């Protein structure tokens, strides 16, 4: 899939969901856009993972100085 912005991918994914929920397409067309949706979902997840890895937290160390640390999300 060509380079796409996250916002554009998410918008297209929402359009696909709306279209499939209406149930007005043939099975063949439904499967085709479903596959597109799966690809877009994967693209969005990769982008989110990449962004999460870039996020750093600003923390105060023992000396009261600020330093950056990698963001580590809490486990569920």
Secondary structure, 3 states (H helix, E strand, C coil): CCCCCHHHHHHHHHHHHHHHHHCCCCHHHHHHHHHHHHHHHHHHHHHHHHHHHHCEEEEECCCCCEEEEECCCCCC
